[in-house]
C-alpha cells in the first residue's frame, strides 16, 4: 500500500527515477551539459548544449521498453522485497503484462545487479553446484556419470564477515579456476577461510585456513564457511521453490540478483515521499542500470549452454 501511495501515477515514478539517476540534477547523457529543457510533459529532455534529445530510459536497461515506468519501478520493488525472488509468471500477474514481457523485464533488471570491487579482511570462500538432480531427470536427459555435481553448473562465492558477497559462475573446481575466482573477488593479503578442496592449495598471497568438512570438521576457532553457505541456501531455495529450473545460459544473472539482494538487504526499498533516506535498494538498481543494455535478441541468442 505504501508503494501505491508513494507512486500513484507515471509522473511521480518518472520524478523518482530522475532523482535516483541524477541526484545532483539532470545531465545530458550525450555531452554532460547541466542544462536541459523538458518537453512532452517532461517525458523527453533536450540538451541546451548539444541539442540532442534523450529520456529517462535512454542509456539504461529500460531503453526502448514500452512498459510504463511505474511498472518498472514496481518490478524493482517486488524483486527487492522478495527474499527468494519472484517468478516471471507471478511478476506478470502483479504488474499486468505478459509472462514473456515479465521474463524479459526481470532479466534486464538482473543485468543491473552486477557487483564490483574486491573484498578484503576476513573472507569466506566456497563453491556450490546448481542444477537438477540426476535421479530426477528423464531417461534421455541422464548423463549416467554418477551423482552429486554431475550435469550441474558450478558457482564460486566469497563472503566478507560483514555480510557482503561476490559470486560468479565458473567452469570447474580445479586449481586454475578457483585461484582465478579468488583473485578476481578477494584482495591480496586477506584472511581466507575455505573448505579442504585441493583447488585452493597454493594461494600464498592470502592467509588461508581450511576446515576439513570431509572429516566432520566445520569450525576451527574463527575459521568456518557458514556465512557463504547460508547464502547458498537462499539461492538454492529460490532455484527449487521459485524458479524450479535455471538454465546454464542465464544462471550468471540469477546469481547477480541474489548477490545484489544480499548486499542491499539492510537498505530500505525506497525512500518515502518528502524524506531522503540516502541510498536505497531501488536507487542502487537505477545506478546499476546506467550504461547497460540487454536486448531480447541477445538474451535469447542460442549458445553452447542452451
Order of alpha helices (4+ residues) and beta strands (2+ residues): alpha-alpha-beta-beta-beta-alpha-alpha-alpha-beta-beta-beta-alpha-beta-beta-alpha-alpha-alpha-alpha
